[in-house]
Amino acid sequence: MSNASKDDNSVSSLIGVLNTDGATIVCVKADPISHRLEVSDGTSGSDNGPANALKDGNDVSTLIAVSSADGITPVVVYTDANGKLLIQTT
């Protein structure tokens, strides 16, 4: 499990849940030059995760989003093992 990094103002970095097990917390990575998030663009996904956001060892919550189906239901956000945020472009 990874803990979120914090800046000098104690703001936490982004953390997500590993897509392969739904339990391991992974730090989301960004390119230090362009400041772009590292992403993995796929055509399908899996539901290996919890219904609620997980918390790291410092009590920082993982990312959640709202469902595209109803705009209300919380959905855990996945990453891959390399810290790439999982997305799907259409």
PyMOL Python script that loads the backbone (N, CA, C, O; Angstrom):
from pymol import cmd

cmd.read_pdbstr("""\
ATOM      1  N   MET A   1       0.839  -1.166   0.000  1.00  0.00           N
ATOM      2  CA  MET A   1       0.000   0.000   0.000  1.00  0.00           C
ATOM      3  C   MET A   1       0.889   1.235   0.000  1.00  0.00           C
ATOM      4  O   MET A   1       1.909   1.280   0.687  1.00  0.00           O
ATOM      5  N   SER A   2       0.490   2.237  -0.779  1.00  0.00           N
ATOM      6  CA  SER A   2       1.184   3.522  -0.804  1.00  0.00           C
ATOM      7  C   SER A   2       0.409   4.528   0.025  1.00  0.00           C
ATOM      8  O   SER A   2      -0.816   4.459   0.129  1.00  0.00           O
ATOM      9  N   ASN A   3       1.133   5.455   0.606  1.00  0.00           N
ATOM     10  CA  ASN A   3       0.506   6.586   1.263  1.00  0.00           C
ATOM     11  C   ASN A   3       0.617   7.783   0.344  1.00  0.00           C
ATOM     12  O   ASN A   3       1.591   7.911  -0.398  1.00  0.00           O
ATOM     13  N   ALA A   4      -0.378   8.664   0.386  1.00  0.00           N
ATOM     14  CA  ALA A   4      -0.345   9.881  -0.421  1.00  0.00           C
ATOM     15  C   ALA A   4       0.820  10.760   0.026  1.00  0.00           C
ATOM     16  O   ALA A   4       1.074  10.915   1.221  1.00  0.00           O
ATOM     17  N   SER A   5       1.517  11.329  -0.944  1.00  0.00           N
ATOM     18  CA  SER A   5       2.546  12.319  -0.627  1.00  0.00           C
ATOM     19  C   SER A   5       1.855  13.630  -0.283  1.00  0.00           C
ATOM     20  O   SER A   5       0.717  13.868  -0.687  1.00  0.00           O
ATOM     21  N   LYS A   6       2.553  14.477   0.468  1.00  0.00           N
ATOM     22  CA  LYS A   6       1.994  15.776   0.835  1.00  0.00           C
ATOM     23  C   LYS A   6       2.977  16.874   0.464  1.00  0.00           C
ATOM     24  O   LYS A   6       4.191  16.697   0.557  1.00  0.00           O
ATOM     25  N   ASP A   7       2.430  18.022   0.037  1.00  0.00           N
ATOM     26  CA  ASP A   7       3.295  19.160  -0.265  1.00  0.00           C
ATOM     27  C   ASP A   7       3.563  19.959   1.009  1.00  0.00           C
ATOM     28  O   ASP A   7       3.145  19.561   2.096  1.00  0.00           O
ATOM     29  N   ASP A   8       4.263  21.089   0.869  1.00  0.00           N
ATOM     30  CA  ASP A   8       4.616  21.901   2.036  1.00  0.00           C
ATOM     31  C   ASP A   8       3.401  22.522   2.733  1.00  0.00           C
ATOM     32  O   ASP A   8       3.505  22.994   3.865  1.00  0.00           O
ATOM     33  N   ASN A   9       2.253  22.519   2.055  1.00  0.00           N
ATOM     34  CA  ASN A   9       1.016  23.035   2.650  1.00  0.00           C
ATOM     35  C   ASN A   9       0.140  21.910   3.193  1.00  0.00           C
ATOM     36  O   ASN A   9      -1.023  22.136   3.529  1.00  0.00           O
ATOM     37  N   SER A  10       0.689  20.706   3.280  1.00  0.00           N
ATOM     38  CA  SER A  10      -0.011  19.513   3.770  1.00  0.00           C
ATOM     39  C   SER A  10      -1.175  19.084   2.878  1.00  0.00           C
ATOM     40  O   SER A  10      -2.117  18.446   3.349  1.00  0.00           O
ATOM     41  N   VAL A  11      -1.111  19.434   1.582  1.00  0.00           N
ATOM     42  CA  VAL A  11      -2.128  18.983   0.631  1.00  0.00           C
ATOM     43  C   VAL A  11      -1.698  17.623   0.102  1.00  0.00           C
ATOM     44  O   VAL A  11      -0.553  17.441  -0.312  1.00  0.00           O
ATOM     45  N   SER A  12      -2.624  16.667   0.118  1.00  0.00           N
ATOM     46  CA  SER A  12      -2.317  15.293  -0.290  1.00  0.00           C
ATOM     47  C   SER A  12      -2.331  15.126  -1.797  1.00  0.00           C
ATOM     48  O   SER A  12      -3.104  15.774  -2.503  1.00  0.00           O
ATOM     49  N   SER A  13      -1.462  14.245  -2.279  1.00  0.00           N
ATOM     50  CA  SER A  13      -1.463  13.877  -3.691  1.00  0.00           C
ATOM     51  C   SER A  13      -2.630  12.936  -3.967  1.00  0.00           C
ATOM     52  O   SER A  13      -3.280  12.440  -3.046  1.00  0.00           O
ATOM     53  N   LEU A  14      -2.882  12.701  -5.255  1.00  0.00           N
ATOM     54  CA  LEU A  14      -3.964  11.809  -5.656  1.00  0.00           C
ATOM     55  C   LEU A  14      -3.557  10.356  -5.435  1.00  0.00           C
ATOM     56  O   LEU A  14      -2.430   9.963  -5.737  1.00  0.00           O
ATOM     57  N   ILE A  15      -4.479   9.569  -4.908  1.00  0.00           N
ATOM     58  CA  ILE A  15      -4.265   8.131  -4.779  1.00  0.00           C
ATOM     59  C   ILE A  15      -5.497   7.405  -5.298  1.00  0.00           C
ATOM     60  O   ILE A  15      -6.623   7.876  -5.141  1.00  0.00           O
ATOM     61  N   GLY A  16      -5.270   6.265  -5.911  1.00  0.00           N
ATOM     62  CA  GLY A  16      -6.351   5.450  -6.443  1.00  0.00           C
ATOM     63  C   GLY A  16      -6.200   4.013  -5.975  1.00  0.00           C
ATOM     64  O   GLY A  16      -5.336   3.693  -5.159  1.00  0.00           O
ATOM     65  N   VAL A  17      -7.054   3.159  -6.507  1.00  0.00           N
ATOM     66  CA  VAL A  17      -7.082   1.748  -6.130  1.00  0.00           C
ATOM     67  C   VAL A  17      -6.591   0.915  -7.315  1.00  0.00           C
ATOM     68  O   VAL A  17      -7.003   1.143  -8.452  1.00  0.00           O
ATOM     69  N   LEU A  18      -5.717  -0.042  -7.045  1.00  0.00           N
ATOM     70  CA  LEU A  18      -5.172  -0.906  -8.086  1.00  0.00           C
ATOM     71  C   LEU A  18      -6.280  -1.714  -8.751  1.00  0.00           C
ATOM     72  O   LEU A  18      -7.067  -2.381  -8.081  1.00  0.00           O
ATOM     73  N   ASN A  19      -6.329  -1.643 -10.078  1.00  0.00           N
ATOM     74  CA  ASN A  19      -7.412  -2.290 -10.819  1.00  0.00           C
ATOM     75  C   ASN A  19      -7.401  -3.807 -10.729  1.00  0.00           C
ATOM     76  O   ASN A  19      -8.452  -4.426 -10.892  1.00  0.00           O
ATOM     77  N   THR A  20      -6.263  -4.425 -10.479  1.00  0.00           N
ATOM     78  CA  THR A  20      -6.204  -5.886 -10.499  1.00  0.00           C
ATOM     79  C   THR A  20      -6.698  -6.542  -9.222  1.00  0.00           C
ATOM     80  O   THR A  20      -7.114  -7.700  -9.245  1.00  0.00           O
ATOM     81  N   ASP A  21      -6.659  -5.816  -8.101  1.00  0.00           N
ATOM     82  CA  ASP A  21      -7.138  -6.434  -6.863  1.00  0.00           C
ATOM     83  C   ASP A  21      -8.177  -5.602  -6.112  1.00  0.00           C
ATOM     84  O   ASP A  21      -8.853  -6.116  -5.221  1.00  0.00           O
ATOM     85  N   GLY A  22      -8.308  -4.326  -6.464  1.00  0.00           N
ATOM     86  CA  GLY A  22      -9.313  -3.485  -5.815  1.00  0.00           C
ATOM     87  C   GLY A  22      -9.013  -3.189  -4.362  1.00  0.00           C
ATOM     88  O   GLY A  22      -9.885  -2.693  -3.649  1.00  0.00           O
ATOM     89  N   ALA A  23      -7.804  -3.478  -3.898  1.00  0.00           N
ATOM     90  CA  ALA A  23      -7.491  -3.289  -2.482  1.00  0.00           C
ATOM     91  C   ALA A  23      -6.194  -2.529  -2.239  1.00  0.00           C
ATOM     92  O   ALA A  23      -6.026  -1.906  -1.190  1.00  0.00           O
ATOM     93  N   THR A  24      -5.273  -2.578  -3.202  1.00  0.00           N
ATOM     94  CA  THR A  24      -3.979  -1.926  -3.041  1.00  0.00           C
ATOM     95  C   THR A  24      -4.093  -0.450  -3.437  1.00  0.00           C
ATOM     96  O   THR A  24      -4.622  -0.126  -4.501  1.00  0.00           O
ATOM     97  N   ILE A  25      -3.598   0.430  -2.583  1.00  0.00           N
ATOM     98  CA  ILE A  25      -3.628   1.853  -2.871  1.00  0.00           C
ATOM     99  C   ILE A  25      -2.369   2.226  -3.642  1.00  0.00           C
ATOM    100  O   ILE A  25      -1.262   1.839  -3.268  1.00  0.00           O
ATOM    101  N   VAL A  26      -2.552   2.990  -4.734  1.00  0.00           N
ATOM    102  CA  VAL A  26      -1.460   3.369  -5.626  1.00  0.00           C
ATOM    103  C   VAL A  26      -1.461   4.884  -5.800  1.00  0.00           C
ATOM    104  O   VAL A  26      -2.516   5.496  -5.967  1.00  0.00           O
ATOM    105  N   CYS A  27      -0.276   5.483  -5.760  1.00  0.00           N
ATOM    106  CA  CYS A  27      -0.150   6.924  -6.025  1.00  0.00           C
ATOM    107  C   CYS A  27      -0.333   7.172  -7.519  1.00  0.00           C
ATOM    108  O   CYS A  27       0.291   6.500  -8.339  1.00  0.00           O
ATOM    109  N   VAL A  28      -1.187   8.136  -7.879  1.00  0.00           N
ATOM    110  CA  VAL A  28      -1.389   8.534  -9.269  1.00  0.00           C
ATOM    111  C   VAL A  28      -0.196   9.394  -9.669  1.00  0.00           C
ATOM    112  O   VAL A  28       0.206  10.291  -8.928  1.00  0.00           O
ATOM    113  N   LYS A  29       0.371   9.117 -10.847  1.00  0.00           N
ATOM    114  CA  LYS A  29       1.590   9.809 -11.270  1.00  0.00           C
ATOM    115  C   LYS A  29       1.311  10.835 -12.368  1.00  0.00           C
ATOM    116  O   LYS A  29       0.364  10.706 -13.144  1.00  0.00           O
ATOM    117  N   ALA A  30       2.164  11.853 -12.405  1.00  0.00           N
ATOM    118  CA  ALA A  30       2.105  12.893 -13.427  1.00  0.00           C
ATOM    119  C   ALA A  30       3.508  13.140 -13.956  1.00  0.00           C
ATOM    120  O   ALA A  30       4.496  12.932 -13.251  1.00  0.00           O
ATOM    121  N   ASP A  31       3.587  13.586 -15.208  1.00  0.00           N
ATOM    122  CA  ASP A  31       4.864  13.926 -15.813  1.00  0.00           C
ATOM    123  C   ASP A  31       5.369  15.221 -15.167  1.00  0.00           C
ATOM    124  O   ASP A  31       4.648  16.219 -15.161  1.00  0.00           O
ATOM    125  N   PRO A  32       6.589  15.226 -14.625  1.00  0.00           N
ATOM    126  CA  PRO A  32       7.079  16.412 -13.920  1.00  0.00           C
ATOM    127  C   PRO A  32       7.368  17.601 -14.836  1.00  0.00           C
ATOM    128  O   PRO A  32       7.459  18.732 -14.358  1.00  0.00           O
ATOM    129  N   ILE A  33       7.514  17.370 -16.134  1.00  0.00           N
ATOM    130  CA  ILE A  33       7.783  18.456 -17.081  1.00  0.00           C
ATOM    131  C   ILE A  33       6.481  19.065 -17.603  1.00  0.00           C
ATOM    132  O   ILE A  33       6.304  20.282 -17.560  1.00  0.00           O
ATOM    133  N   SER A  34       5.572  18.222 -18.094  1.00  0.00           N
ATOM    134  CA  SER A  34       4.328  18.720 -18.703  1.00  0.00           C
ATOM    135  C   SER A  34       3.190  18.873 -17.693  1.00  0.00           C
ATOM    136  O   SER A  34       2.195  19.541 -17.973  1.00  0.00           O
ATOM    137  N   HIS A  35       3.336  18.258 -16.525  1.00  0.00           N
ATOM    138  CA  HIS A  35       2.309  18.269 -15.479  1.00  0.00           C
ATOM    139  C   HIS A  35       1.035  17.532 -15.905  1.00  0.00           C
ATOM    140  O   HIS A  35      -0.033  17.765 -15.339  1.00  0.00           O
ATOM    141  N   ARG A  36       1.140  16.664 -16.878  1.00  0.00           N
ATOM    142  CA  ARG A  36       0.001  15.869 -17.331  1.00  0.00           C
ATOM    143  C   ARG A  36      -0.074  14.592 -16.518  1.00  0.00           C
ATOM    144  O   ARG A  36       0.948  13.995 -16.178  1.00  0.00           O
ATOM    145  N   LEU A  37      -1.302  14.178 -16.208  1.00  0.00           N
ATOM    146  CA  LEU A  37      -1.488  12.901 -15.531  1.00  0.00           C
ATOM    147  C   LEU A  37      -1.075  11.769 -16.455  1.00  0.00           C
ATOM    148  O   LEU A  37      -1.321  11.827 -17.659  1.00  0.00           O
ATOM    149  N   GLU A  38      -0.453  10.746 -15.900  1.00  0.00           N
ATOM    150  CA  GLU A  38      -0.159   9.531 -16.643  1.00  0.00           C
ATOM    151  C   GLU A  38      -1.457   8.721 -16.679  1.00  0.00           C
ATOM    152  O   GLU A  38      -2.070   8.487 -15.637  1.00  0.00           O
ATOM    153  N   VAL A  39      -1.878   8.292 -17.875  1.00  0.00           N
ATOM    154  CA  VAL A  39      -3.125   7.555 -18.003  1.00  0.00           C
ATOM    155  C   VAL A  39      -2.926   6.298 -18.823  1.00  0.00           C
ATOM    156  O   VAL A  39      -1.981   6.188 -19.604  1.00  0.00           O
ATOM    157  N   SER A  40      -3.826   5.358 -18.637  1.00  0.00           N
ATOM    158  CA  SER A  40      -3.894   4.152 -19.450  1.00  0.00           C
ATOM    159  C   SER A  40      -5.290   4.117 -20.045  1.00  0.00           C
ATOM    160  O   SER A  40      -6.284   4.000 -19.328  1.00  0.00           O
ATOM    161  N   ASP A  41      -5.353   4.220 -21.367  1.00  0.00           N
ATOM    162  CA  ASP A  41      -6.640   4.307 -22.070  1.00  0.00           C
ATOM    163  C   ASP A  41      -7.055   2.918 -22.527  1.00  0.00           C
ATOM    164  O   ASP A  41      -6.401   2.322 -23.383  1.00  0.00           O
ATOM    165  N   GLY A  42      -8.136   2.401 -21.962  1.00  0.00           N
ATOM    166  CA  GLY A  42      -8.583   1.048 -22.288  1.00  0.00           C
ATOM    167  C   GLY A  42      -9.974   1.023 -22.875  1.00  0.00           C
ATOM    168  O   GLY A  42     -10.670   2.038 -22.919  1.00  0.00           O
ATOM    169  N   THR A  43     -10.364  -0.145 -23.322  1.00  0.00           N
ATOM    170  CA  THR A  43     -11.688  -0.310 -23.907  1.00  0.00           C
ATOM    171  C   THR A  43     -12.634  -1.046 -22.983  1.00  0.00           C
ATOM    172  O   THR A  43     -13.835  -1.108 -23.243  1.00  0.00           O
ATOM    173  N   SER A  44     -12.106  -1.604 -21.906  1.00  0.00           N
ATOM    174  CA  SER A  44     -12.973  -2.306 -20.959  1.00  0.00           C
ATOM    175  C   SER A  44     -12.392  -2.145 -19.565  1.00  0.00           C
ATOM    176  O   SER A  44     -11.253  -1.708 -19.398  1.00  0.00           O
ATOM    177  N   GLY A  45     -13.168  -2.495 -18.592  1.00  0.00           N
ATOM    178  CA  GLY A  45     -12.708  -2.374 -17.221  1.00  0.00           C
ATOM    179  C   GLY A  45     -13.169  -3.554 -16.397  1.00  0.00           C
ATOM    180  O   GLY A  45     -13.772  -4.497 -16.909  1.00  0.00           O
ATOM    181  N   SER A  46     -12.878  -3.485 -15.128  1.00  0.00           N
ATOM    182  CA  SER A  46     -13.287  -4.537 -14.218  1.00  0.00           C
ATOM    183  C   SER A  46     -13.784  -3.890 -12.943  1.00  0.00           C
ATOM    184  O   SER A  46     -13.499  -2.724 -12.671  1.00  0.00           O
ATOM    185  N   ASP A  47     -14.521  -4.650 -12.173  1.00  0.00           N
ATOM    186  CA  ASP A  47     -15.013  -4.142 -10.901  1.00  0.00           C
ATOM    187  C   ASP A  47     -14.458  -5.028  -9.800  1.00  0.00           C
ATOM    188  O   ASP A  47     -15.130  -5.939  -9.315  1.00  0.00           O
ATOM    189  N   ASN A  48     -13.224  -4.747  -9.415  1.00  0.00           N
ATOM    190  CA  ASN A  48     -12.580  -5.526  -8.360  1.00  0.00           C
ATOM    191  C   ASN A  48     -12.568  -4.784  -7.040  1.00  0.00           C
ATOM    192  O   ASN A  48     -12.031  -5.277  -6.048  1.00  0.00           O
ATOM    193  N   GLY A  49     -13.153  -3.614  -7.025  1.00  0.00           N
ATOM    194  CA  GLY A  49     -12.942  -2.748  -5.884  1.00  0.00           C
ATOM    195  C   GLY A  49     -14.093  -2.628  -4.925  1.00  0.00           C
ATOM    196  O   GLY A  49     -15.154  -3.231  -5.089  1.00  0.00           O
ATOM    197  N   PRO A  50     -13.843  -1.833  -3.930  1.00  0.00           N
ATOM    198  CA  PRO A  50     -14.817  -1.600  -2.880  1.00  0.00           C
ATOM    199  C   PRO A  50     -15.917  -0.652  -3.351  1.00  0.00           C
ATOM    200  O   PRO A  50     -15.795  -0.016  -4.398  1.00  0.00           O
ATOM    201  N   ALA A  51     -16.979  -0.566  -2.577  1.00  0.00           N
ATOM    202  CA  ALA A  51     -18.061   0.366  -2.867  1.00  0.00           C
ATOM    203  C   ALA A  51     -17.738   1.756  -2.342  1.00  0.00           C
ATOM    204  O   ALA A  51     -18.295   2.744  -2.821  1.00  0.00           O
ATOM    205  N   ASN A  52     -16.845   1.844  -1.362  1.00  0.00           N
ATOM    206  CA  ASN A  52     -16.474   3.119  -0.757  1.00  0.00           C
ATOM    207  C   ASN A  52     -14.986   3.367  -0.933  1.00  0.00           C
ATOM    208  O   ASN A  52     -14.213   2.434  -1.148  1.00  0.00           O
ATOM    209  N   ALA A  53     -14.586   4.636  -0.840  1.00  0.00           N
ATOM    210  CA  ALA A  53     -13.176   5.000  -0.958  1.00  0.00           C
ATOM    211  C   ALA A  53     -12.370   4.331   0.149  1.00  0.00           C
ATOM    212  O   ALA A  53     -12.797   4.273   1.302  1.00  0.00           O
ATOM    213  N   LEU A  54     -11.197   3.828  -0.226  1.00  0.00           N
ATOM    214  CA  LEU A  54     -10.273   3.286   0.765  1.00  0.00           C
ATOM    215  C   LEU A  54      -9.474   4.435   1.368  1.00  0.00           C
ATOM    216  O   LEU A  54      -9.460   5.537   0.820  1.00  0.00           O
ATOM    217  N   LYS A  55      -8.814   4.185   2.486  1.00  0.00           N
ATOM    218  CA  LYS A  55      -7.957   5.184   3.119  1.00  0.00           C
ATOM    219  C   LYS A  55      -6.565   4.599   3.298  1.00  0.00           C
ATOM    220  O   LYS A  55      -6.401   3.425   3.630  1.00  0.00           O
ATOM    221  N   ASP A  56      -5.554   5.456   3.068  1.00  0.00           N
ATOM    222  CA  ASP A  56      -4.181   5.006   3.240  1.00  0.00           C
ATOM    223  C   ASP A  56      -3.811   5.011   4.717  1.00  0.00           C
ATOM    224  O   ASP A  56      -4.659   5.271   5.570  1.00  0.00           O
ATOM    225  N   GLY A  57      -2.545   4.726   5.024  1.00  0.00           N
ATOM    226  CA  GLY A  57      -2.096   4.653   6.406  1.00  0.00           C
ATOM    227  C   GLY A  57      -2.144   5.978   7.147  1.00  0.00           C
ATOM    228  O   GLY A  57      -2.051   6.010   8.374  1.00  0.00           O
ATOM    229  N   ASN A  58      -2.293   7.088   6.398  1.00  0.00           N
ATOM    230  CA  ASN A  58      -2.403   8.409   7.014  1.00  0.00           C
ATOM    231  C   ASN A  58      -3.830   8.938   6.980  1.00  0.00           C
ATOM    232  O   ASN A  58      -4.063  10.127   7.201  1.00  0.00           O
ATOM    233  N   ASP A  59      -4.784   8.052   6.703  1.00  0.00           N
ATOM    234  CA  ASP A  59      -6.209   8.382   6.675  1.00  0.00           C
ATOM    235  C   ASP A  59      -6.603   9.306   5.518  1.00  0.00           C
ATOM    236  O   ASP A  59      -7.592  10.033   5.613  1.00  0.00           O
ATOM    237  N   VAL A  60      -5.822   9.276   4.414  1.00  0.00           N
ATOM    238  CA  VAL A  60      -6.165  10.031   3.209  1.00  0.00           C
ATOM    239  C   VAL A  60      -7.009   9.127   2.317  1.00  0.00           C
ATOM    240  O   VAL A  60      -6.657   7.969   2.091  1.00  0.00           O
ATOM    241  N   SER A  61      -8.115   9.650   1.812  1.00  0.00           N
ATOM    242  CA  SER A  61      -9.031   8.866   0.981  1.00  0.00           C
ATOM    243  C   SER A  61      -8.539   8.744  -0.452  1.00  0.00           C
ATOM    244  O   SER A  61      -7.922   9.658  -0.998  1.00  0.00           O
ATOM    245  N   THR A  62      -8.830   7.586  -1.049  1.00  0.00           N
ATOM    246  CA  THR A  62      -8.567   7.392  -2.471  1.00  0.00           C
ATOM    247  C   THR A  62      -9.601   8.175  -3.272  1.00  0.00           C
ATOM    248  O   THR A  62     -10.605   8.640  -2.732  1.00  0.00           O
ATOM    249  N   LEU A  63      -9.335   8.311  -4.577  1.00  0.00           N
ATOM    250  CA  LEU A  63     -10.246   9.034  -5.455  1.00  0.00           C
ATOM    251  C   LEU A  63     -11.561   8.300  -5.630  1.00  0.00           C
ATOM    252  O   LEU A  63     -11.604   7.072  -5.693  1.00  0.00           O
ATOM    253  N   ILE A  64     -12.632   9.077  -5.708  1.00  0.00           N
ATOM    254  CA  ILE A  64     -13.913   8.541  -6.154  1.00  0.00           C
ATOM    255  C   ILE A  64     -14.492   9.520  -7.161  1.00  0.00           C
ATOM    256  O   ILE A  64     -14.145  10.701  -7.166  1.00  0.00           O
ATOM    257  N   ALA A  65     -15.362   9.029  -7.998  1.00  0.00           N
ATOM    258  CA  ALA A  65     -16.072   9.841  -8.980  1.00  0.00           C
ATOM    259  C   ALA A  65     -17.553   9.523  -8.824  1.00  0.00           C
ATOM    260  O   ALA A  65     -17.935   8.727  -7.966  1.00  0.00           O
ATOM    261  N   VAL A  66     -18.382  10.142  -9.649  1.00  0.00           N
ATOM    262  CA  VAL A  66     -19.795   9.772  -9.650  1.00  0.00           C
ATOM    263  C   VAL A  66     -20.090   8.974 -10.915  1.00  0.00           C
ATOM    264  O   VAL A  66     -19.437   9.153 -11.943  1.00  0.00           O
ATOM    265  N   SER A  67     -21.066   8.105 -10.827  1.00  0.00           N
ATOM    266  CA  SER A  67     -21.441   7.229 -11.927  1.00  0.00           C
ATOM    267  C   SER A  67     -21.904   8.026 -13.138  1.00  0.00           C
ATOM    268  O   SER A  67     -22.645   9.000 -13.009  1.00  0.00           O
ATOM    269  N   SER A  68     -21.459   7.601 -14.314  1.00  0.00           N
ATOM    270  CA  SER A  68     -21.938   8.227 -15.550  1.00  0.00           C
ATOM    271  C   SER A  68     -23.386   7.840 -15.837  1.00  0.00           C
ATOM    272  O   SER A  68     -24.055   8.481 -16.649  1.00  0.00           O
ATOM    273  N   ALA A  69     -23.870   6.786 -15.167  1.00  0.00           N
ATOM    274  CA  ALA A  69     -25.245   6.341 -15.392  1.00  0.00           C
ATOM    275  C   ALA A  69     -26.272   7.228 -14.703  1.00  0.00           C
ATOM    276  O   ALA A  69     -27.329   7.518 -15.264  1.00  0.00           O
ATOM    277  N   ASP A  70     -25.954   7.665 -13.465  1.00  0.00           N
ATOM    278  CA  ASP A  70     -26.949   8.473 -12.748  1.00  0.00           C
ATOM    279  C   ASP A  70     -26.408   9.779 -12.184  1.00  0.00           C
ATOM    280  O   ASP A  70     -27.177  10.598 -11.679  1.00  0.00           O
ATOM    281  N   GLY A  71     -25.100   9.986 -12.262  1.00  0.00           N
ATOM    282  CA  GLY A  71     -24.507  11.218 -11.782  1.00  0.00           C
ATOM    283  C   GLY A  71     -24.515  11.381 -10.277  1.00  0.00           C
ATOM    284  O   GLY A  71     -24.245  12.471  -9.773  1.00  0.00           O
ATOM    285  N   ILE A  72     -24.822  10.313  -9.548  1.00  0.00           N
ATOM    286  CA  ILE A  72     -24.937  10.385  -8.092  1.00  0.00           C
ATOM    287  C   ILE A  72     -24.116   9.309  -7.388  1.00  0.00           C
ATOM    288  O   ILE A  72     -23.390   9.602  -6.438  1.00  0.00           O
ATOM    289  N   THR A  73     -24.229   8.075  -7.848  1.00  0.00           N
ATOM    290  CA  THR A  73     -23.614   6.939  -7.180  1.00  0.00           C
ATOM    291  C   THR A  73     -22.089   7.050  -7.189  1.00  0.00           C
ATOM    292  O   THR A  73     -21.499   7.222  -8.256  1.00  0.00           O
ATOM    293  N   PRO A  74     -21.432   6.956  -6.022  1.00  0.00           N
ATOM    294  CA  PRO A  74     -19.976   7.008  -5.974  1.00  0.00           C
ATOM    295  C   PRO A  74     -19.346   5.785  -6.661  1.00  0.00           C
ATOM    296  O   PRO A  74     -19.836   4.663  -6.539  1.00  0.00           O
ATOM    297  N   VAL A  75     -18.257   6.033  -7.377  1.00  0.00           N
ATOM    298  CA  VAL A  75     -17.520   4.980  -8.074  1.00  0.00           C
ATOM    299  C   VAL A  75     -16.042   5.134  -7.721  1.00  0.00           C
ATOM    300  O   VAL A  75     -15.477   6.218  -7.862  1.00  0.00           O
ATOM    301  N   VAL A  76     -15.426   4.059  -7.267  1.00  0.00           N
ATOM    302  CA  VAL A  76     -13.998   4.076  -6.940  1.00  0.00           C
ATOM    303  C   VAL A  76     -13.196   4.223  -8.229  1.00  0.00           C
ATOM    304  O   VAL A  76     -13.518   3.588  -9.233  1.00  0.00           O
ATOM    305  N   VAL A  77     -12.154   5.057  -8.210  1.00  0.00           N
ATOM    306  CA  VAL A  77     -11.311   5.295  -9.378  1.00  0.00           C
ATOM    307  C   VAL A  77     -10.094   4.376  -9.310  1.00  0.00           C
ATOM    308  O   VAL A  77      -9.413   4.292  -8.288  1.00  0.00           O
ATOM    309  N   TYR A  78      -9.835   3.678 -10.444  1.00  0.00           N
ATOM    310  CA  TYR A  78      -8.741   2.715 -10.516  1.00  0.00           C
ATOM    311  C   TYR A  78      -7.486   3.292 -11.161  1.00  0.00           C
ATOM    312  O   TYR A  78      -7.543   4.231 -11.956  1.00  0.00           O
ATOM    313  N   THR A  79      -6.353   2.700 -10.793  1.00  0.00           N
ATOM    314  CA  THR A  79      -5.067   2.955 -11.431  1.00  0.00           C
ATOM    315  C   THR A  79      -4.463   1.611 -11.809  1.00  0.00           C
ATOM    316  O   THR A  79      -4.925   0.562 -11.362  1.00  0.00           O
ATOM    317  N   ASP A  80      -3.421   1.655 -12.642  1.00  0.00           N
ATOM    318  CA  ASP A  80      -2.682   0.417 -12.881  1.00  0.00           C
ATOM    319  C   ASP A  80      -1.477   0.390 -11.938  1.00  0.00           C
ATOM    320  O   ASP A  80      -1.276   1.318 -11.154  1.00  0.00           O
ATOM    321  N   ALA A  81      -0.691  -0.658 -12.017  1.00  0.00           N
ATOM    322  CA  ALA A  81       0.436  -0.832 -11.099  1.00  0.00           C
ATOM    323  C   ALA A  81       1.519   0.230 -11.281  1.00  0.00           C
ATOM    324  O   ALA A  81       2.356   0.413 -10.398  1.00  0.00           O
ATOM    325  N   ASN A  82       1.512   0.933 -12.420  1.00  0.00           N
ATOM    326  CA  ASN A  82       2.502   1.974 -12.689  1.00  0.00           C
ATOM    327  C   ASN A  82       2.015   3.364 -12.278  1.00  0.00           C
ATOM    328  O   ASN A  82       2.695   4.355 -12.543  1.00  0.00           O
ATOM    329  N   GLY A  83       0.858   3.450 -11.639  1.00  0.00           N
ATOM    330  CA  GLY A  83       0.336   4.735 -11.207  1.00  0.00           C
ATOM    331  C   GLY A  83      -0.403   5.490 -12.288  1.00  0.00           C
ATOM    332  O   GLY A  83      -0.674   6.681 -12.139  1.00  0.00           O
ATOM    333  N   LYS A  84      -0.736   4.813 -13.378  1.00  0.00           N
ATOM    334  CA  LYS A  84      -1.490   5.453 -14.461  1.00  0.00           C
ATOM    335  C   LYS A  84      -2.973   5.375 -14.150  1.00  0.00           C
ATOM    336  O   LYS A  84      -3.496   4.307 -13.832  1.00  0.00           O
ATOM    337  N   LEU A  85      -3.643   6.505 -14.245  1.00  0.00           N
ATOM    338  CA  LEU A  85      -5.077   6.592 -14.027  1.00  0.00           C
ATOM    339  C   LEU A  85      -5.783   5.901 -15.180  1.00  0.00           C
ATOM    340  O   LEU A  85      -5.470   6.171 -16.340  1.00  0.00           O
ATOM    341  N   LEU A  86      -6.734   5.010 -14.887  1.00  0.00           N
ATOM    342  CA  LEU A  86      -7.436   4.289 -15.953  1.00  0.00           C
ATOM    343  C   LEU A  86      -8.550   5.167 -16.505  1.00  0.00           C
ATOM    344  O   LEU A  86      -9.393   5.673 -15.764  1.00  0.00           O
ATOM    345  N   ILE A  87      -8.532   5.336 -17.831  1.00  0.00           N
ATOM    346  CA  ILE A  87      -9.554   6.114 -18.509  1.00  0.00           C
ATOM    347  C   ILE A  87     -10.061   5.324 -19.703  1.00  0.00           C
ATOM    348  O   ILE A  87      -9.470   4.317 -20.094  1.00  0.00           O
ATOM    349  N   GLN A  88     -11.161   5.792 -20.278  1.00  0.00           N
ATOM    350  CA  GLN A  88     -11.652   5.221 -21.529  1.00  0.00           C
ATOM    351  C   GLN A  88     -12.173   6.359 -22.384  1.00  0.00           C
ATOM    352  O   GLN A  88     -13.171   6.995 -22.047  1.00  0.00           O
ATOM    353  N   THR A  89     -11.491   6.613 -23.496  1.00  0.00           N
ATOM    354  CA  THR A  89     -11.985   7.624 -24.436  1.00  0.00           C
ATOM    355  C   THR A  89     -12.909   6.940 -25.430  1.00  0.00           C
ATOM    356  O   THR A  89     -12.735   5.768 -25.763  1.00  0.00           O
ATOM    357  N   THR A  90     -13.875   7.681 -25.884  1.00  0.00           N
ATOM    358  CA  THR A  90     -14.817   7.100 -26.869  1.00  0.00           C
ATOM    359  C   THR A  90     -14.888   7.959 -28.087  1.00  0.00           C
ATOM    360  O   THR A  90     -15.620   7.642 -29.024  1.00  0.00           O
TER     361      THR A  90
END
""", "prot")
cmd.dss("prot")
cmd.show_as("cartoon", "prot")
cmd.util.cbc("prot")
cmd.orient("prot")
